[in-house]
């Protein structure tokens, strides 16, 4: 098989525990016979009214006897929940230091669904280099730190003459991500100054044409079991698959690639309450 590039609730009154890996418990709570668990869904100011899947999540919580409420992670109200689930705090990229401090303070007083160390490890996309070091196929990637000077010769020795993708190391939703014709164009990125100095940590990655032909897949795992697989397709002429860039998505049946990821990638993240693995096809465009 060609390589893939890795870009249940119980009733109230019963105990429930979903344990995490070495980083600590993802969630270890006991339902009270006197009241339901109160679950705070961390959101951003722009998503406090909910997004497409918020209603489904709130309904599932209610059916399970859990009181759930969206709360702006930057706002008041965090003395209310018994546990916290990161739902849509999507503006963390613009407030990274503040978000990291909130995460540390909140997790010290309230259990988090998934250990905070897992979240911290995913804030900076350098985790892709850790996956590569563990033998997981990822696109050829180079991390440039803020203050580094772009070295065209060094980058050309890594990427050759092909197109590359430049993206912020702290980012989400495809924002400020660009496809460049080759490494010579890296200084034209808004992540690099006119004099070739990197303004903030960024990742350079080889461009994989499969993202425009086979699309991208997102495998969602809940409590160690595959929940669903989402196929994302970029709009014509676009390489970013997010809906904000015209992309579309649909549920598809798990396939051989799903089994491969279960075998190779999921053991690396441990027994988390939930996890997502994004992947695209091989360099030839196959799946």
N, C-alpha and C positions, 0 to 999 in steps of 0.2 A: 504494500500500500504506500502511495506517495506520502511524503512527510507533510504534516500540517504545521502551520506557523501559529504559535500561540501569542498573538497580540492580546407533624400531626399533633394536633392539640388534644388534650384530655379534658374531661368535664371539670368544672369547678368542684373543689373538695378533694380532688385527687392530686398527687404530687406529679410534677413534670420536670424533667431535667434534660437539657441538651448540653453535653459537655464538649469543650473545645480541646485543642491539641496542647502542645507544650507551652503555648503562650498563656494558657489559663482557661477557665470555664467560659464558654460562649454564653451560656445562660443556665443558671441553676436557681430556680424559684419554686416555691410551693404555694399552690392555690390555697387561699383561706376559705374556710367554710362560712365566714361572716361576710366577705366581700370579694369582688372579682379583682384580678390583677389589673393594674393601671399601666398601660403601655404608651410611652411617649414616642411619637414618630417624628424624628428630627427632620425638619424641613427648612427651606430658605424663605426669606421674605417673599420672593417671587412665586413660590410654590405652596404657600401656606393654605391656599384655597383648594389644593389638591391637583393632581395630574391624572392622566388617563387611568392608571391602575390604582389610584388611592381608594376609590369607592369599593373596589373588590377586596382590598386589604382590610378596610374598615369593616366590611360585611363579614369577612372570614373571622376577624377578631371577635365580633359580636356573637356570631354563631358559636364560637369557642368559649364564650363567657368572659371575654377579655374586653375591658374598656380601653379603647384606643383613641388617641387625640393627636392631631398634627400640631407641633409647636415649633416656632422659629428658633433655631439653635442659637441665634444671637439675641433673642428676646427673653422676657421673663416667663415664669411658669414651670421651671424645671424642678421645683420642689414637689410637684404633683405626682410624677410617674414612679412606679415600682421598678420599672425596667425601661431601657431605651433601645430603640431600633433606628438605625440611620436609614431614613427613607429618601428624602430629596434635598439634602443640604448642599445643593449644587453650586452655591456661590463660595464654597470653601476655597476655591482656587484663587480668589481675589483677597482672601483674608486668612492665608495659610497659618501664620503665627497665632492669630486669634483662635482659629479652629483647633489647632493642636493643643492650646492651653485649655479651651473649653472641654475637649475630649478627655484630657488628663483629669481636670477637676470633676467633671460629671461622672466619669467612670470610677472615681475614688469614693463616690457616695451612692451611686446607683448602678446595678448590674447592666452591662451592655450586651445586646444580642450580637455575638462574636466578640472576641477579646479585643480591647483597644489596640494592642500591639499589632494585630492584623490590619486594622485600619491605618495605623501609623505607617506600616510597611508598604501600603498601597498609595500613599499620598504622593510619592515621588516615583516616576516611572523607571527609575534605575533598577527596580525589582526585576525588570526584563533581563538585565545582565545576570542576576542571580539565577533566573530560570535557565539561561543559556549555560551557566557554569554547572548546573545540575544535569545537563545533557538534554534539555528540552529544546526542540527546534524553534528558534525565533528568527525574525529577519535580521540580517547583518545590521548591527547597531553600534553607534558610537555616542557616548555621553560627553558633551562639552559643558564644562562648568562656567559659571559667570566669571568673567575676567580673563578667560582663555582667549588666545588669539587664534583665529581660523588659519590652519596650515593646509593650504591647497594640496601640497605634495603628499602630506600624510593622509589626508582624506582620500585622495585619488588612489593611493596604494591599498586602501581598504575597500572603496566602493567602485573603483574603475571609472568608466565613462558613462555609466548609466544614470537614470533619474534617481533622485533621493527624496525622502520626505523629511521635513523639518517640523518638529513639534515641541512645545514647552514640556519640560520634564514634570511640571505641575500643571495639569490641565485636564479638561474634560469636554465632551461633546464635539470634538473636532475643531474647537475654537483656536484660532491663530496657527492652525496647521496648514502647511503649504507643500505642494509638490514642485520640486525644482528640477530643471532639465539635467543638471549634473552638479558636482560639488563646487564647480567654479561659481555657481550662482548662490552659494550659501550666504555670502555677505549681503545679498539683496533681501534676505529674510528680515522681518521686523524684530527678530530676536537677536540680531547682530547689528552693531553700529556700522556706520559708513567706513570706519577705519578697520573693520574686521574683528572687533572685540565683542565677545559674547556678552550680551546684556543680562541674561538670566540662564539658569541651567536649561539646556535643550538636548533633545535626542535627534540624531540623524539616523535614518534607517533606509535600507534599500527599498525601492518601490517595487511591490509585487503586483504584476498585471492582473493576477487572479482576483484582486479585490474588485476589479471592474468587470470581470467575466463570471466568476463563481460566487462573488460576494463574500460576506463575512457571516460567521455563525457565533451565537452566544449560547453556551451550555449552562443551564442553571441547575444547581444541586442544592437540595434542602435536606438537612439532617443526614447527610451522607448518601442520599438517594437522588438519582437523576429525576428532576421535576419536569423540565421541558427544554426544547431546543428552538431557538429563534434564528431564522434566516434573514439577514439584512442585505438589501440591494441598493447600490448607489444610483442616483439619477443619471441620465444620459450625460456624458461629458464630465461627470463628477467622480471623485474617488472616495469622498467621505460618505459613509453610509447612514449617518445620523439623520433623523427626520427634519432637524433644523436646517439641513443642507439638501433637502429634497429626497432623502432616502426613504425606502419603504421596508416593512418587515412583516413576516408571517411565521406562524408556528409550523414546524415540520417534524417528521418522525426522526428519532435518533437513528444513526447509521454506524458504519464501521469506525468512523472517526470518533464518534462518541465513546465507543468501547475503548479506543486507543487512549483517549484523554483520561478516562476513568482509571486506566491501568498506569499511566505514566505521570500525569500532572496532579490529579487529586490527592494521591498519597503525600505530596509535598506540602499541601496546605493543612493537613490534619483533619480531624473530625469537627468541622465547623457547623454552626447552625445553618449557614447558607454560604454559597460561593458561586462565582460566575467565571467561566473561562471563555475568552474570545479567541477565535482562530479563523484563518483563511486557508485556501488551498495551497498547493505547492508552487514552486517558482515557474513551472511550465503552464500553470493555469488550471491544472486538474484538481479533482477533489479526492 
